[in-house]
Amino acid sequence: MSVEHAQEAESSGEDEAVTTLAASVKTYAVAPGVSLNVRSGPGTNYGITRTLTTGARVPIFCQTPGTTVSGYYGTSNIWDNIDNGEYVSDAYVNTGSDRYVADRCA
């Protein structure tokens, strides 16, 4: 279930579905000491929508290829969708893998 679907469920009064979704979404730590830029798309050419503070954790709803970035956890072209229209480079997220850990974004 995407963030958009969770918001639809919440607004339609399906609180139980939202609670279940929240309980099943795993979060991942952002690299230590890093303030991570959140972008409007999967690449450095997209605008910055906000910046995550050090010590942040992020959910990964889906992943998609984009700009290759060298970061704290190596070099990757994988971008993590952390909210509706918000992406961070997987090179700064501790997923424990160099591969996809979530479904590809549609």
Steps between C-alpha positions, in 0.01 A plus 500: 500500500644838402496816706226634275282195569564530873389863490187402306422228754552743785273763348228242433495392864683171459716553808567128543657475152723800571609356834584168334701680230693704755585186697626318188722775355865456591715808549870533421767722654652784302882497506644633827586869506318564171231761434339339195331693220156372405420557133181514296623221270765229471800710414722792588339704221171508696428778748564464871169484690651483850805381690499216753686567823781278623376185666186481284332174405303460179240255370558361151170457314664414168830547317592613150815558296624855453814711519806308621623641831811422705417521869566362846393145405670485160389592149145432387243601242216381726266766638265434792145635496446613860173686456265612225729672246808487726821310428842455660811335362540144628876569529417682826247254645609195702290226339764231555508429126641640176189374323132581505334432836150614395279472195579716198292817480228491237 
